[in-house]
Every structure is written in C-alpha cells, then in structure tokens.
Amino acid sequence: MKLDEQEMKLQVAIYALAAKKELEYEPEAGLVRYLGAKKEDNREMRVPLDKEHLETAKNHVAKTAAEIRKRKFDIGPKKATEGKMR
C-alpha cells in the first residue's frame, strides 16, 4: 500500500521533529522524490517544515498515541480527517 501525499508530508515532518530533537538540526524544508515517476513535474514534492507544520505533525502524533493508549484504534491505515498537513 502506498502512502498518500498527506501521509508522506506527515512522515517527513516526523523525521524533521526527530532531527530537531536528537541532532539539534533545524531543517528548513523536506523533499519527497518519486523515483519511478515518468513526468518531470511529478518527480518531487516539497514539504514545508515551518513551525506551524511541525506543530501540526506533533499534535497528530500525540493524538494518535493517546488513542492507542486508550485502545481506541482501527487495525490498518486510517485517513485522518482533522489536522491534516498542508
């Protein structure tokens, strides 16, 4: 199963949060490269890593973790309807 655009943005933002905390590195932006893309304009997706986007990712992870602790989760991928990354 492939990740959709929102899931990829969330994943890159989580990596950025980890880099910030563990490596004391301040990433300015993220980039997803589609290695199999045929069209030039579909080969890359830039991911903003400003304060707002990182805070949204952090809140999403915290909410998901809280739901797991409460045993309120579905098995398998779930599309988020709130707090989507832009």
N, C-alpha and C positions, 0 to 999 in steps of 0.2 A: 504494500500500500504506500503510495506516495504522499508526502506532506503537501498540504496546500500552501498558498502564499502566506497566509496569516500564521500558520504553524511554523513555517520557516523563519519568519520575522521574529516570532517568539523565541525560537531556538537560538538564533543569533544574539538576541538581546540577553538571554540567559548566559550565553558564553561571555558576553561583554560584562555582565554583572560579576561573574566569577573572576574574570581578568582584573577587573577593578579592585575586587576584594583581596584576592590571593596574590596578584602580581603587582598591585599598586599601579596599574596601567590604565590610562584614560583613552579608550578607543573613541574616535570621532564618528565613525560610520562603519557599517558592516556591508558585506557583499556576498551574495549567493551567485555562484556560477553554475549554469546548466550545461554540463559537459556534452550532452547529446543533442543540444538544440541546433536545428538546421538554419533558422533565420537569425541574422545578426542582431536584430532588436530584441530577441527572446533569450539571449545568452547570459544576461546578468540582471540581477535585481539588487538595487541599493537598499540598505536598511538603515534608517535613521537611528542614532543611538544617543539622542539628546536626553536631558533629564526627564522630560515628560514620558518618552517612550520606555526608558528604563524603569521608571516608577510604575508604569502600567504592567510591564512584564513581572516586576517584583510582586505586585499585588495579585496578579494572576496565579503565580506560583504559590503564594501564601494561601490564597483561597482554595486552590486545589489541594494543598497539603492538609488544610483544615478539614476539607470534605473527606479525604482519605482517612484521617484520624477518627472521624465520626462514622466511618464505614458507609458514607454516602457517595457512592460512585458506581459507574457502569463499567463493566469489563469491555475493553477495547477503546478505540479512538472516539472522542466526543467533540463535536464542533461547539466552540464557545459562542454564546450569543451576547455576552456582556464583556466590556473591557477589551475589545479587540484592538490589536496593534494596527496602526495606520501605516 
